[in-house]
Each structure stands twice: as C-alpha cells, then as structure tokens.
Amino acid sequence: MAHLRPKVLVTEPIPEKCLTYLNEHADLHIGKIGEFQREDNLVRTISDYDALLCMLSTPVTKEVLESAQNLKIVANFAVGYNNIDVEAAKSLGIKVANTPDVLTEACGDFAMGLLMAVTRKFNAAEQYLREGNFTGWEPLGFLGMELRGKTLGIAGMGRIGQAFAHRARAFGMNIAYYNRTKVDLEVEQALNATYISSIEELAENSDVLSLNCPLTDETHHLVNDRIFNLMPQHSILINISRGAVVDETALANALHMGTIAGAGIDVFENEPEVHSKLLTAPNCVLLPHIASATYETREQIGMLASKAIVSVLKGEADSNIPNLI
C-alpha cells in the first residue's frame, strides 16, 4: 500500500517557488483570496490537514485548532502572529512558526517612502495634476515639511524600527525611541539615538511618530486621543506595525481637526475595512498593507514558512527550525 503524503492547506496564493517546494513534500490545497478569513470556513476544513500555511487575516482561534485532528504546525506568512491562539496551539501540541528577519529591509525602505509621500504631499499633488489643475509652477503649491533636523520618534526599536532609523539618519533626522528596554549601546551610538522612557514624552518631542511595535495587550490603542493631543500640531504619524496599535477614530478626528498635520497608514484595525473618516481625512496616505511587498521579500517569507512546515512534517528537532515561536 502506497504511503499517504501529508496534506498542507495554504490559505491564499503565495509565490510559485514556495508552492513548488511544498508540493515536493506534500499534497496542497490553495485557498482563494479571502476564503479563509472566516473562522467557520476554517473550522469546517482544517481537520483534513497536517499543516497550515496562513495569512495574518486567517483567524487561527482555539476553536479552529481544536477542530484540527491531524494538524502538526501552523506557519504564518508574516512576522506577526496575533491572529493565532499560540497558547491553545501549544496546549494541543501544535507548533507555530512565523517569518522574522526577512521583512526588515523592505519595510525600512517602505517606511521612508511613506514618510516622504506624506510630508511632501505626493498623492494630493499627483491627483491635482491628473485632474487637469496644474497650470504651472506655484511658489506656494503643496508646501511640505523638510526632514533634515527633525526628530523621528520610533515606538518599537526592533529590527524594522532600526532599519527605518538608519534611513532617516541619511536624511539628516534626529532619532529618539521608546521601547520596553533600551537597545544595545552600540545600536544607540550607531544611530545617535536617544532613549525616551514613555510614549507620552516621545509623542511630545517628535516631529514624526513612527509605530514599529508588535500588537499586544499593552500596545492596543497605544496611540489615542491623549497621545494626539500631546503631539506637535505640525507632526506626522506613520504606522506600519498593526492597525489596532492606533485608535482609528481618534486618528481620524485628529486629522480632520488639524490636531496633527498628517499620517501615513499601511495597516488597519479591521482589515480590509478602513475607517470611513480616514478615507476623507486631509493629508492622509492610506495603503493596503504593502510594506513587505517586494518580489524578493514575499518569496523569502513564503520559503521560510514552507521550510518550517516541511521540517516539522519530517519530524526534525525543534532546534533545527529557527523560526518556531
């Protein structure tokens, strides 16, 4: 009797190289975009599979995991994993993997580009031109904020926060940061970065406040009405971390009322839904969660998740799988 190959559920299409690699070791089912963003769909399906490769939008809840009779590993196509009930997985003997490190450079580039788009009003200026309003150079047209000499305040000085800081330093910005703990002295010295012990003080002293922290109970709505009222009126908010780190109603109100000058947002609390008042907010660049969207990075993300799955299905020791949580 032929040995049955393990079965892997990939909740949405991923780069072909990753699928080819997985297909060498298992039978695949590849979901349609959005198909497994509902818990009930996953509950009905998951019992057939030995491994799950999923997105941040996939709700891998306790109920899903308890329905997974054969599941050995959940590998997230992301560095974050707040969509997975990790404690439930561990209690059921199911391993969980993420994809650290490979997003760092792409996200650092993206954060810098997003900041430039907001401070120099790229989107509004392009729309103005496309609508036929450009009749010639204007001395007061689309004036923005120069970055040289301004302070970039980073909430969450991990790999991506540091990558953004390196790029901002090249633009002549000063770096301040708030973190659970101070980073190594050599990192501080390389970035000439100043540690600030509270998000409130960071907000008060930053021309640009960038959110690069994970979503936890402590960081949920870390930036809210109180923080916006502390920020300078000319300041900019950048968020490429997780949508729920920001109170979106408070952000929308701050933009509409002119409490802050602008925002660049790549993540939303209830994705794919976007807060209706953000859609009409002035000087607010809204993008559909694309910080890691380069060919190279998305392929690396997929391969890291895929290799974790294959290693677990082969029964390799946990110590040989560096991205297990």
Short mmCIF file of the C-alpha atoms (twelve columns), coordinates in Angstrom:
data_MODEL
# 
_entry.id   MODEL 
# 
loop_
_atom_site.group_PDB 
_atom_site.id 
_atom_site.type_symbol 
_atom_site.label_atom_id 
_atom_site.label_alt_id 
_atom_site.label_comp_id 
_atom_site.label_asym_id 
_atom_site.label_seq_id 
_atom_site.Cartn_x 
_atom_site.Cartn_y 
_atom_site.Cartn_z 
_atom_site.pdbx_PDB_model_num 
ATOM 1   C CA . MET A 1   0.000   0.000  0.000   1 
ATOM 2   C CA . ALA A 2   1.401   3.391  -1.005  1 
ATOM 3   C CA . HIS A 3   2.331   5.766  1.821   1 
ATOM 4   C CA . LEU A 4   -0.084  8.691  2.001   1 
ATOM 5   C CA . ARG A 5   1.547   12.082 1.609   1 
ATOM 6   C CA . PRO A 6   0.808   14.723 4.255   1 
ATOM 7   C CA . LYS A 7   -1.676  17.437 3.341   1 
ATOM 8   C CA . VAL A 8   -0.998  21.159 3.591   1 
ATOM 9   C CA . LEU A 9   -3.587  23.934 3.452   1 
ATOM 10  C CA . VAL A 10  -2.251  27.211 2.049   1 
ATOM 11  C CA . THR A 11  -4.989  29.733 2.734   1 
ATOM 12  C CA . GLU A 12  -4.174  32.114 -0.159  1 
ATOM 13  C CA . PRO A 13  -1.908  32.036 -3.227  1 
ATOM 14  C CA . ILE A 14  1.780   32.609 -2.447  1 
ATOM 15  C CA . PRO A 15  4.871   32.818 -4.717  1 
ATOM 16  C CA . GLU A 16  5.199   29.868 -7.085  1 
ATOM 17  C CA . LYS A 17  8.652   28.897 -5.820  1 
ATOM 18  C CA . CYS A 18  7.186   28.245 -2.384  1 
ATOM 19  C CA . LEU A 19  4.323   26.150 -3.739  1 
ATOM 20  C CA . THR A 20  6.720   24.102 -5.865  1 
ATOM 21  C CA . TYR A 21  8.873   23.387 -2.822  1 
ATOM 22  C CA . LEU A 22  5.881   22.374 -0.678  1 
ATOM 23  C CA . ASN A 23  4.469   20.222 -3.453  1 
ATOM 24  C CA . GLU A 24  7.648   18.136 -3.445  1 
ATOM 25  C CA . HIS A 25  6.827   17.031 0.088   1 
ATOM 26  C CA . ALA A 26  3.043   17.182 0.470   1 
ATOM 27  C CA . ASP A 27  -0.315  17.451 -1.250  1 
ATOM 28  C CA . LEU A 28  -1.501  21.037 -1.361  1 
ATOM 29  C CA . HIS A 29  -4.820  22.818 -1.291  1 
ATOM 30  C CA . ILE A 30  -4.542  26.520 -2.096  1 
ATOM 31  C CA . GLY A 31  -7.443  28.676 -0.982  1 
ATOM 32  C CA . LYS A 32  -8.884  31.639 -2.816  1 
ATOM 33  C CA . ILE A 33  -8.169  35.160 -1.618  1 
ATOM 34  C CA . GLY A 34  -10.419 35.826 1.363   1 
ATOM 35  C CA . GLU A 35  -11.778 32.265 1.550   1 
ATOM 36  C CA . PHE A 36  -10.272 31.541 4.957   1 
ATOM 37  C CA . GLN A 37  -10.707 34.934 6.582   1 
ATOM 38  C CA . ARG A 38  -13.781 33.462 8.289   1 
ATOM 39  C CA . GLU A 39  -13.361 31.185 11.284  1 
ATOM 40  C CA . ASP A 40  -16.268 28.911 10.333  1 
ATOM 41  C CA . ASN A 41  -14.740 28.112 6.925   1 
ATOM 42  C CA . LEU A 42  -11.505 27.080 8.578   1 
ATOM 43  C CA . VAL A 43  -13.254 25.023 11.255  1 
ATOM 44  C CA . ARG A 44  -15.083 23.017 8.566   1 
ATOM 45  C CA . THR A 45  -11.901 22.398 6.573   1 
ATOM 46  C CA . ILE A 46  -8.923  22.089 8.891   1 
ATOM 47  C CA . SER A 47  -9.448  18.512 10.136  1 
ATOM 48  C CA . ASP A 48  -8.169  17.121 6.802   1 
ATOM 49  C CA . TYR A 49  -4.737  18.768 7.037   1 
ATOM 50  C CA . ASP A 50  -1.372  18.077 8.623   1 
ATOM 51  C CA . ALA A 51  -0.059  21.628 8.217   1 
ATOM 52  C CA . LEU A 52  -1.469  25.113 7.753   1 
ATOM 53  C CA . LEU A 53  0.293   27.982 5.997   1 
ATOM 54  C CA . CYS A 54  -1.831  31.038 6.694   1 
ATOM 55  C CA . MET A 55  -2.028  34.818 6.489   1 
ATOM 56  C CA . LEU A 56  -2.401  37.439 9.214   1 
ATOM 57  C CA . SER A 57  -6.032  37.669 8.122   1 
ATOM 58  C CA . THR A 58  -6.605  33.975 8.924   1 
ATOM 59  C CA . PRO A 59  -8.276  33.598 12.352  1 
ATOM 60  C CA . VAL A 60  -6.497  30.574 13.832  1 
ATOM 61  C CA . THR A 61  -8.572  30.506 17.006  1 
ATOM 62  C CA . LYS A 62  -8.840  27.919 19.760  1 
ATOM 63  C CA . GLU A 63  -11.957 26.518 18.070  1 
ATOM 64  C CA . VAL A 64  -10.065 26.133 14.784  1 
ATOM 65  C CA . LEU A 65  -7.157  24.400 16.483  1 
ATOM 66  C CA . GLU A 66  -9.412  22.060 18.431  1 
ATOM 67  C CA . SER A 67  -11.039 21.059 15.130  1 
ATOM 68  C CA . ALA A 68  -7.642  20.182 13.632  1 
ATOM 69  C CA . GLN A 69  -7.316  16.486 14.367  1 
ATOM 70  C CA . ASN A 70  -4.101  15.955 12.370  1 
ATOM 71  C CA . LEU A 71  -2.516  19.401 12.492  1 
ATOM 72  C CA . LYS A 72  1.181   19.478 13.423  1 
ATOM 73  C CA . ILE A 73  2.183   23.053 12.559  1 
ATOM 74  C CA . VAL A 74  0.733   26.466 11.768  1 
ATOM 75  C CA . ALA A 75  3.166   28.662 9.806   1 
ATOM 76  C CA . ASN A 76  2.199   32.314 9.464   1 
ATOM 77  C CA . PHE A 77  3.070   34.157 6.250   1 
ATOM 78  C CA . ALA A 78  4.156   37.111 8.407   1 
ATOM 79  C CA . VAL A 79  6.456   38.142 11.209  1 
ATOM 80  C CA . GLY A 80  3.447   38.835 13.447  1 
ATOM 81  C CA . TYR A 81  1.185   36.131 14.810  1 
ATOM 82  C CA . ASN A 82  -1.569  37.905 16.752  1 
ATOM 83  C CA . ASN A 83  -4.092  36.042 14.556  1 
ATOM 84  C CA . ILE A 84  -3.057  32.721 16.135  1 
ATOM 85  C CA . ASP A 85  -4.042  31.490 19.593  1 
ATOM 86  C CA . VAL A 86  -0.487  30.417 20.398  1 
ATOM 87  C CA . GLU A 87  -1.285  29.175 23.887  1 
ATOM 88  C CA . ALA A 88  -4.083  26.943 22.562  1 
ATOM 89  C CA . ALA A 89  -1.730  25.596 19.913  1 
ATOM 90  C CA . LYS A 90  0.953   24.755 22.464  1 
ATOM 91  C CA . SER A 91  -1.562  23.026 24.733  1 
ATOM 92  C CA . LEU A 92  -2.624  20.857 21.785  1 
ATOM 93  C CA . GLY A 93  0.944   20.053 20.764  1 
ATOM 94  C CA . ILE A 94  0.721   22.091 17.552  1 
ATOM 95  C CA . LYS A 95  3.853   24.034 16.608  1 
ATOM 96  C CA . VAL A 96  3.667   27.659 15.447  1 
ATOM 97  C CA . ALA A 97  6.145   29.409 13.144  1 
ATOM 98  C CA . ASN A 98  6.493   32.959 11.841  1 
ATOM 99  C CA . THR A 99  8.883   34.671 9.435   1 
ATOM 100 C CA . PRO A 100 11.236  37.039 11.315  1 
ATOM 101 C CA . ASP A 101 14.153  38.969 9.795   1 
ATOM 102 C CA . VAL A 102 13.266  38.654 6.096   1 
ATOM 103 C CA . LEU A 103 10.925  41.685 6.064   1 
ATOM 104 C CA . THR A 104 13.333  44.156 7.637   1 
ATOM 105 C CA . GLU A 105 14.900  45.910 4.658   1 
ATOM 106 C CA . ALA A 106 11.737  46.074 2.552   1 
ATOM 107 C CA . CYS A 107 9.808   47.550 5.483   1 
ATOM 108 C CA . GLY A 108 12.580  50.038 6.234   1 
ATOM 109 C CA . ASP A 109 12.503  51.250 2.618   1 
ATOM 110 C CA . PHE A 110 8.722   51.410 2.672   1 
ATOM 111 C CA . ALA A 111 8.541   53.426 5.890   1 
ATOM 112 C CA . MET A 112 10.895  56.015 4.426   1 
ATOM 113 C CA . GLY A 113 8.871   56.200 1.220   1 
ATOM 114 C CA . LEU A 114 5.628   56.536 3.154   1 
ATOM 115 C CA . LEU A 115 7.077   59.361 5.224   1 
ATOM 116 C CA . MET A 116 8.187   61.170 2.077   1 
ATOM 117 C CA . ALA A 117 4.764   60.715 0.493   1 
ATOM 118 C CA . VAL A 118 3.058   62.329 3.490   1 
ATOM 119 C CA . THR A 119 5.492   65.141 4.207   1 
ATOM 120 C CA . ARG A 120 5.771   66.164 0.545   1 
ATOM 121 C CA . LYS A 121 2.090   65.521 -0.275  1 
ATOM 122 C CA . PHE A 122 2.783   63.252 -3.238  1 
ATOM 123 C CA . ASN A 123 -0.714  61.794 -3.520  1 
ATOM 124 C CA . ALA A 124 -2.550  65.106 -3.360  1 
ATOM 125 C CA . ALA A 125 -0.157  66.691 -5.844  1 
ATOM 126 C CA . GLU A 126 -0.491  63.818 -8.320  1 
ATOM 127 C CA . GLN A 127 -4.278  63.899 -8.094  1 
ATOM 128 C CA . TYR A 128 -4.204  67.685 -8.663  1 
ATOM 129 C CA . LEU A 129 -2.162  67.136 -11.833 1 
ATOM 130 C CA . ARG A 130 -4.269  64.231 -13.114 1 
ATOM 131 C CA . GLU A 131 -7.450  66.243 -12.675 1 
ATOM 132 C CA . GLY A 132 -6.065  68.922 -15.000 1 
ATOM 133 C CA . ASN A 133 -5.471  71.592 -12.356 1 
ATOM 134 C CA . PHE A 134 -1.737  72.048 -12.982 1 
ATOM 135 C CA . THR A 135 -1.233  75.276 -14.939 1 
ATOM 136 C CA . GLY A 136 2.373   75.973 -13.991 1 
ATOM 137 C CA . TRP A 137 4.822   76.144 -11.106 1 
ATOM 138 C CA . GLU A 138 3.344   77.739 -7.993  1 
ATOM 139 C CA . PRO A 139 5.533   79.256 -5.250  1 
ATOM 140 C CA . LEU A 140 3.062   78.206 -2.555  1 
ATOM 141 C CA . GLY A 141 1.902   74.961 -4.148  1 
ATOM 142 C CA . PHE A 142 1.917   71.809 -1.981  1 
ATOM 143 C CA . LEU A 143 4.381   73.040 0.593   1 
ATOM 144 C CA . GLY A 144 5.595   70.273 2.894   1 
ATOM 145 C CA . MET A 145 7.934   69.632 5.790   1 
ATOM 146 C CA . GLU A 146 11.672  69.122 5.280   1 
ATOM 147 C CA . LEU A 147 13.103  66.163 7.179   1 
ATOM 148 C CA . ARG A 148 16.622  67.431 7.897   1 
ATOM 149 C CA . GLY A 149 16.936  68.453 11.517  1 
ATOM 150 C CA . LYS A 150 13.564  66.994 12.500  1 
ATOM 151 C CA . THR A 151 13.119  64.299 15.138  1 
ATOM 152 C CA . LEU A 152 11.854  60.843 14.231  1 
ATOM 153 C CA . GLY A 153 10.343  59.190 17.293  1 
ATOM 154 C CA . ILE A 154 10.170  55.406 16.980  1 
ATOM 155 C CA . ALA A 155 7.855   53.375 19.191  1 
ATOM 156 C CA . GLY A 156 9.327   49.877 18.948  1 
ATOM 157 C CA . MET A 157 13.065  49.825 18.221  1 
ATOM 158 C CA . GLY A 158 13.286  46.299 16.860  1 
ATOM 159 C CA . ARG A 159 14.788  45.289 13.528  1 
ATOM 160 C CA . ILE A 160 12.320  47.274 11.409  1 
ATOM 161 C CA . GLY A 161 12.430  50.301 13.695  1 
ATOM 162 C CA . GLN A 162 16.225  50.307 13.442  1 
ATOM 163 C CA . ALA A 163 16.106  49.906 9.651   1 
ATOM 164 C CA . PHE A 164 13.821  52.949 9.408   1 
ATOM 165 C CA . ALA A 165 16.092  54.897 11.760  1 
ATOM 166 C CA . HIS A 166 19.168  54.181 9.596   1 
ATOM 167 C CA . ARG A 167 17.370  55.554 6.542   1 
ATOM 168 C CA . ALA A 168 16.083  58.592 8.410   1 
ATOM 169 C CA . ARG A 169 19.601  59.375 9.633   1 
ATOM 170 C CA . ALA A 170 20.695  59.538 5.982   1 
ATOM 171 C CA . PHE A 171 18.064  62.264 5.527   1 
ATOM 172 C CA . GLY A 172 19.533  64.228 8.438   1 
ATOM 173 C CA . MET A 173 16.891  63.356 11.007  1 
ATOM 174 C CA . ASN A 174 17.482  63.007 14.740  1 
ATOM 175 C CA . ILE A 175 16.377  59.722 16.310  1 
ATOM 176 C CA . ALA A 176 14.510  59.180 19.571  1 
ATOM 177 C CA . TYR A 177 12.877  55.942 20.604  1 
ATOM 178 C CA . TYR A 178 10.569  54.325 23.143  1 
ATOM 179 C CA . ASN A 179 10.944  50.616 23.803  1 
ATOM 180 C CA . ARG A 180 10.256  48.157 26.626  1 
ATOM 181 C CA . THR A 181 14.014  48.125 27.214  1 
ATOM 182 C CA . LYS A 182 16.911  50.153 25.913  1 
ATOM 183 C CA . VAL A 183 18.650  48.739 22.850  1 
ATOM 184 C CA . ASP A 184 22.337  47.854 22.964  1 
ATOM 185 C CA . LEU A 185 24.667  50.801 23.407  1 
ATOM 186 C CA . GLU A 186 26.359  50.091 20.071  1 
ATOM 187 C CA . VAL A 187 22.966  50.398 18.313  1 
ATOM 188 C CA . GLU A 188 22.224  53.669 20.082  1 
ATOM 189 C CA . GLN A 189 25.626  55.015 19.144  1 
ATOM 190 C CA . ALA A 190 25.355  53.937 15.501  1 
ATOM 191 C CA . LEU A 191 22.037  55.759 15.200  1 
ATOM 192 C CA . ASN A 192 22.901  58.567 17.646  1 
ATOM 193 C CA . ALA A 193 19.538  57.610 19.166  1 
ATOM 194 C CA . THR A 194 18.075  58.939 22.414  1 
ATOM 195 C CA . TYR A 195 16.038  56.634 24.655  1 
ATOM 196 C CA . ILE A 196 12.768  58.064 25.980  1 
ATOM 197 C CA . SER A 197 11.027  56.209 28.776  1 
ATOM 198 C CA . SER A 198 7.379   56.894 27.878  1 
ATOM 199 C CA . ILE A 199 5.217   57.088 24.774  1 
ATOM 200 C CA . GLU A 200 3.850   60.392 26.077  1 
ATOM 201 C CA . GLU A 201 7.268   62.052 26.165  1 
ATOM 202 C CA . LEU A 202 8.133   60.583 22.768  1 
ATOM 203 C CA . ALA A 203 4.925   61.998 21.275  1 
ATOM 204 C CA . GLU A 204 5.589   65.442 22.737  1 
ATOM 205 C CA . ASN A 205 9.110   65.613 21.319  1 
ATOM 206 C CA . SER A 206 8.737   64.059 17.859  1 
ATOM 207 C CA . ASP A 207 8.101   65.747 14.536  1 
ATOM 208 C CA . VAL A 208 7.353   62.275 13.146  1 
ATOM 209 C CA . LEU A 209 5.991   59.478 15.354  1 
ATOM 210 C CA . SER A 210 6.507   56.031 13.822  1 
ATOM 211 C CA . LEU A 211 4.862   52.895 15.187  1 
ATOM 212 C CA . ASN A 212 7.009   49.786 14.759  1 
ATOM 213 C CA . CYS A 213 5.900   47.736 17.772  1 
ATOM 214 C CA . PRO A 214 4.045   44.407 17.897  1 
ATOM 215 C CA . LEU A 215 0.355   44.285 18.821  1 
ATOM 216 C CA . THR A 216 -0.050  43.146 22.423  1 
ATOM 217 C CA . ASP A 217 -2.488  43.896 25.211  1 
ATOM 218 C CA . GLU A 218 -0.160  46.720 26.262  1 
ATOM 219 C CA . THR A 219 0.113   48.285 22.788  1 
ATOM 220 C CA . HIS A 220 -3.583  48.014 21.812  1 
ATOM 221 C CA . HIS A 221 -4.668  51.628 21.111  1 
ATOM 222 C CA . LEU A 222 -1.281  52.804 22.398  1 
ATOM 223 C CA . VAL A 223 -1.827  55.936 20.312  1 
ATOM 224 C CA . ASN A 224 -5.151  57.536 21.182  1 
ATOM 225 C CA . ASP A 225 -6.779  60.924 21.801  1 
ATOM 226 C CA . ARG A 226 -4.431  61.646 24.703  1 
ATOM 227 C CA . ILE A 227 -1.333  60.981 22.598  1 
ATOM 228 C CA . PHE A 228 -2.591  63.004 19.621  1 
ATOM 229 C CA . ASN A 229 -3.206  65.969 21.911  1 
ATOM 230 C CA . LEU A 230 0.412   65.757 23.091  1 
ATOM 231 C CA . MET A 231 1.879   65.681 19.570  1 
ATOM 232 C CA . PRO A 232 3.006   68.966 17.958  1 
ATOM 233 C CA . GLN A 233 0.443   70.332 15.502  1 
ATOM 234 C CA . HIS A 234 2.914   70.015 12.604  1 
ATOM 235 C CA . SER A 235 3.713   66.361 13.377  1 
ATOM 236 C CA . ILE A 236 3.140   63.250 11.272  1 
ATOM 237 C CA . LEU A 237 2.109   59.735 12.333  1 
ATOM 238 C CA . ILE A 238 3.460   56.685 10.473  1 
ATOM 239 C CA . ASN A 239 2.020   53.233 11.175  1 
ATOM 240 C CA . ILE A 240 3.328   50.073 9.502   1 
ATOM 241 C CA . SER A 241 3.014   47.872 12.605  1 
ATOM 242 C CA . ARG A 242 -0.550  46.710 13.334  1 
ATOM 243 C CA . GLY A 243 -3.736  48.667 12.849  1 
ATOM 244 C CA . ALA A 244 -5.016  48.214 16.391  1 
ATOM 245 C CA . VAL A 245 -1.964  49.971 17.854  1 
ATOM 246 C CA . VAL A 246 -3.832  53.157 16.868  1 
ATOM 247 C CA . ASP A 247 -7.323  54.230 17.903  1 
ATOM 248 C CA . GLU A 248 -8.537  54.914 14.351  1 
ATOM 249 C CA . THR A 249 -11.452 57.111 15.432  1 
ATOM 250 C CA . ALA A 250 -9.052  59.265 17.419  1 
ATOM 251 C CA . LEU A 251 -6.657  59.430 14.437  1 
ATOM 252 C CA . ALA A 252 -9.421  60.423 12.030  1 
ATOM 253 C CA . ASN A 253 -10.598 63.147 14.401  1 
ATOM 254 C CA . ALA A 254 -7.042  64.424 14.911  1 
ATOM 255 C CA . LEU A 255 -6.551  64.743 11.152  1 
ATOM 256 C CA . HIS A 256 -9.913  66.374 10.453  1 
ATOM 257 C CA . MET A 257 -9.469  68.841 13.348  1 
ATOM 258 C CA . GLY A 258 -5.866  69.660 12.463  1 
ATOM 259 C CA . THR A 259 -4.523  68.363 15.769  1 
ATOM 260 C CA . ILE A 260 -1.705  66.753 13.763  1 
ATOM 261 C CA . ALA A 261 -0.584  67.568 10.225  1 
ATOM 262 C CA . GLY A 262 -0.765  64.186 8.519   1 
ATOM 263 C CA . ALA A 263 -0.463  60.416 8.630   1 
ATOM 264 C CA . GLY A 264 0.814   57.505 6.580   1 
ATOM 265 C CA . ILE A 265 -1.077  54.301 7.346   1 
ATOM 266 C CA . ASP A 266 -0.449  50.837 5.880   1 
ATOM 267 C CA . VAL A 267 -2.367  48.726 8.429   1 
ATOM 268 C CA . PHE A 268 -5.906  48.890 9.781   1 
ATOM 269 C CA . GLU A 269 -7.651  47.538 12.844  1 
ATOM 270 C CA . ASN A 270 -10.404 45.712 10.979  1 
ATOM 271 C CA . GLU A 271 -8.737  44.895 7.669   1 
ATOM 272 C CA . PRO A 272 -9.824  45.013 4.927   1 
ATOM 273 C CA . GLU A 273 -12.299 47.559 6.312   1 
ATOM 274 C CA . VAL A 274 -10.965 51.113 6.544   1 
ATOM 275 C CA . HIS A 275 -12.466 53.620 8.957   1 
ATOM 276 C CA . SER A 276 -14.810 55.826 6.930   1 
ATOM 277 C CA . LYS A 277 -13.498 59.089 8.396   1 
ATOM 278 C CA . LEU A 278 -9.931  58.157 7.478   1 
ATOM 279 C CA . LEU A 279 -10.981 57.902 3.839   1 
ATOM 280 C CA . THR A 280 -11.854 61.592 3.852   1 
ATOM 281 C CA . ALA A 281 -9.089  62.815 6.172   1 
ATOM 282 C CA . PRO A 282 -6.713  65.510 4.855   1 
ATOM 283 C CA . ASN A 283 -3.057  64.679 4.140   1 
ATOM 284 C CA . CYS A 284 -3.524  61.026 4.977   1 
ATOM 285 C CA . VAL A 285 -1.821  58.416 2.780   1 
ATOM 286 C CA . LEU A 286 -3.677  55.107 3.068   1 
ATOM 287 C CA . LEU A 287 -2.149  51.949 1.580   1 
ATOM 288 C CA . PRO A 288 -3.381  48.322 1.503   1 
ATOM 289 C CA . HIS A 289 -0.841  46.613 3.832   1 
ATOM 290 C CA . ILE A 290 2.038   46.520 1.344   1 
ATOM 291 C CA . ALA A 291 5.132   47.304 3.460   1 
ATOM 292 C CA . SER A 292 6.745   43.943 2.615   1 
ATOM 293 C CA . ALA A 293 5.528   43.859 -0.988  1 
ATOM 294 C CA . THR A 294 8.682   43.221 -2.968  1 
ATOM 295 C CA . TYR A 295 9.236   40.130 -5.092  1 
ATOM 296 C CA . GLU A 296 12.305  39.198 -3.087  1 
ATOM 297 C CA . THR A 297 10.772  39.625 0.352   1 
ATOM 298 C CA . ARG A 298 7.449   37.891 -0.299  1 
ATOM 299 C CA . GLU A 299 9.319   34.912 -1.743  1 
ATOM 300 C CA . GLN A 300 11.614  34.770 1.278   1 
ATOM 301 C CA . ILE A 301 8.609   34.942 3.615   1 
ATOM 302 C CA . GLY A 302 6.957   32.051 1.810   1 
ATOM 303 C CA . MET A 303 10.090  29.915 1.757   1 
ATOM 304 C CA . LEU A 304 10.754  30.432 5.461   1 
ATOM 305 C CA . ALA A 305 7.196   29.363 6.326   1 
ATOM 306 C CA . SER A 306 7.327   26.468 3.863   1 
ATOM 307 C CA . LYS A 307 10.645  25.136 5.186   1 
ATOM 308 C CA . ALA A 308 9.308   25.192 8.748   1 
ATOM 309 C CA . ILE A 309 6.337   23.107 7.611   1 
ATOM 310 C CA . VAL A 310 8.472   20.566 5.780   1 
ATOM 311 C CA . SER A 311 10.878  20.273 8.708   1 
ATOM 312 C CA . VAL A 312 8.048   19.557 11.136  1 
ATOM 313 C CA . LEU A 313 6.389   17.074 8.784   1 
ATOM 314 C CA . LYS A 314 9.744   15.273 8.508   1 
ATOM 315 C CA . GLY A 315 9.983   15.090 12.276  1 
ATOM 316 C CA . GLU A 316 13.087  17.228 12.586  1 
ATOM 317 C CA . ALA A 317 14.111  18.523 16.012  1 
ATOM 318 C CA . ASP A 318 12.732  21.907 17.058  1 
ATOM 319 C CA . SER A 319 16.294  23.174 17.475  1 
ATOM 320 C CA . ASN A 320 16.780  22.844 13.704  1 
ATOM 321 C CA . ILE A 321 13.811  25.104 12.938  1 
ATOM 322 C CA . PRO A 322 14.866  28.669 13.836  1 
ATOM 323 C CA . ASN A 323 11.524  30.365 13.245  1 
ATOM 324 C CA . LEU A 324 9.366   28.347 15.642  1 
ATOM 325 C CA . ILE A 325 7.660   30.529 18.253  1 
# 
